Amino acid sequence: MTLTAVENALRASWAADTCSPDDLERSGWDDANPSLGHCDVTALILHDLFGGDLVLGDVHTAGGAPQGYHWWNRLGSGMEIDLTREQFQAGEVVSGARVVQRPSGPLKRRNDEYELLRRRVEDQLGEPLPRRDTAQASV
């Protein structure tokens, strides 16, 4: 399974029903900006597949107002992968990058969206995705 195949499957699977409710409320989901509100669930799926670190940063508007958080991945090689970076189209700034622990067990806030996106990616790839054992994950 290549990163390119996974990226294509994720991009084909993003939709309003897998978008963060905060982003839906703030600006709505539009297929012209499909990665909007998908950073957390996308980073978790990439972590399931490739391991490494989960990275979290603070998002501020172009004017400096806090707007939330942004998630991406850092592989064991040190390479960073951010498949949802293009969601920031209005001059937002991401800063304060830090490695965070993967939540253990089912997600408290976005589990339904995560599971739905996983199923869609599995359908796109034609095979089941592994699950990261959080007790053994190096994050």
N, C-alpha and C positions, 0 to 999 in steps of 0.2 A: 504494500500500500504506500503510494508516494504522497508527499506533501501536496503536490499539484493536484492529484486526484481528490484528496481530502478537501483542499481549498475549493475546488470546483463543486464538490458535493455540498459543502457548507453554503456557498453562495447560491446554489440552486434551492436550498432549504430554508433560508431566512424568509420570514413573513411577519405580518402584524401579530399573529398569535404566538410568536416566539420572541417578540420584541419586549424590552423592559417596559413595564407599566408606567414608570416615571417618564420615559422618553415618549411613549404614546400620548400621555397626558400633556406633556410640554409642547410637542410639535407634530404628533401623529407619525405614522409610518408611511413611507412612500417607496415604491419600487425603484425610483430614481436614486434613492440613497438606502439601499437594502441592508447595509451593515449597521445602520442606526439602531442602538439599543441591544446589540447582540454581542458586545465584547465579553461579558462575563461567561455566558453559556458557550460561546465559541472557544474561549481560552480553556475552559474546563474540558471540552471535547478534545482539543489538541493535547491537553495534558494527559487525558486518558490514553491517547495513542502514542505520544512521543516522550512523556515524562518531562523532566526538567523542572524549572521554577515557574510559578505563577507570579506575575508582576502587576502591581497596582499603582496607579498614579492619580493625582488630583486633577480635575478638569475645571478650568476657569474660562468664562466668556472672554472675548477680545477686550472687553472693558475691565476685566479683572474680577468679576463676581463669581463666587463658587457655583459650579454647575453639576458637581457629582464626581464620579470616579470612572477610571478607564482601566481595563484588564488586558494583558497580553502575556506572551510566553517567552521564556528564555530557555533554550535547550541546554543540555549538558555541555555542549561544545562552546557555549557562550553566545551563540547566534540568537538574536531576538526575532520573534515572529509576531506580527501584529496584523492580522487579517481584517481588522475593522477600523484601522486608523483613518481611512478615507471618509468615515462618517462625519468627521469634523470639517465642515465646509464654511463655517462662519467665523474663522479666525480664532477658534478655541485654542487654549494652550493646555498641554498636559505636562505636569511637573511632579516632583517629589516621588519618583519611582522607588518602589520598595518591594522586596520579595515577601510574599504572604503565604501563610499555611493554607492548604486546601481545606475547606470545610469537611468535617467528618460526617459520614452518613448522608441521608437525603438533605438537599438544600432546604433551608428554612423558608426562603423567599421566592426562589425561582425554579423550584424543582419541576413543576409541570412543564414549563417552557424548555428546560434542559432536556427532560425525557422526550418531549415531542421533537425537538431538534435532533437528538440522537437517533430516534427512529427514522426520521426523514433522511439523515445522512447514511444510515445503514441501508435504507432502500435505494438511495442513489448509488452507493458503492456495491450493493449486492452481497454484503456480508456483515456479520455482527461486529460491533466495536468492542474492544476490551474495556474493562473498568479498572481504573486505578485504585489499588488498595491503599487508602489514605494512611493506614498505619505504617506502611512501608515506603510511601512516597517520599522522595527527597525534595521537599519544598519548604 
